[in-house]
Amino acid sequence: MATLRDWIEETLRTQLAPTRLEVVDESHLHAGHSGWREGGETHFRLDVVSAAFEGKSRVDRHRLVNGLMDDAFKRGLHALALRARTPGEAA
């Protein structure tokens, strides 16, 4: 089975065709806190640049990504820190 990090990256690449995608496992920073578990893959930071965000508010961008991550949350993802920008915003 692929790691959760790999699954997140593949899902976002397939669904959003990002021009930039960074998926960072920050679980080690949350050791002992709510949702953390041994082995990590509970807390991720995402930086996504995609034309799919054009015309969407910040809230709608986050809803879109969180919806795509529904299965990841079922697999043990606890929290996402998300930066979602359009290509024009990232330039």
ChimeraX attribute file (.defattr): number of C-alpha atoms within 10 A of each C-alpha:
attribute: neighborCount
match mode: 1-to-1
recipient: residues
	/A:1	5
	/A:2	7
	/A:3	9
	/A:4	20
	/A:5	17
	/A:6	12
	/A:7	15
	/A:8	19
	/A:9	16
	/A:10	13
	/A:11	16
	/A:12	19
	/A:13	16
	/A:14	10
	/A:15	11
	/A:16	19
	/A:17	16
	/A:18	20
	/A:19	13
	/A:20	14
	/A:21	17
	/A:22	13
	/A:23	17
	/A:24	16
	/A:25	16
	/A:26	17
	/A:27	23
	/A:28	15
	/A:29	11
	/A:30	14
	/A:31	14
	/A:32	11
	/A:33	9
	/A:34	10
	/A:35	15
	/A:36	20
	/A:37	17
	/A:38	10
	/A:39	8
	/A:40	19
	/A:41	22
	/A:42	26
	/A:43	21
	/A:44	21
	/A:45	16
	/A:46	18
	/A:47	16
	/A:48	25
	/A:49	23
	/A:50	22
	/A:51	15
	/A:52	17
	/A:53	21
	/A:54	13
	/A:55	10
	/A:56	13
	/A:57	10
	/A:58	13
	/A:59	9
	/A:60	12
	/A:61	20
	/A:62	18
	/A:63	12
	/A:64	16
	/A:65	20
	/A:66	16
	/A:67	12
	/A:68	16
	/A:69	18
	/A:70	11
	/A:71	14
	/A:72	19
	/A:73	16
	/A:74	9
	/A:75	12
	/A:76	16
	/A:77	21
	/A:78	17
	/A:79	18
	/A:80	20
	/A:81	13
	/A:82	16
	/A:83	14
	/A:84	22
	/A:85	22
	/A:86	20
	/A:87	17
	/A:88	10
	/A:89	10
	/A:90	12
	/A:91	7
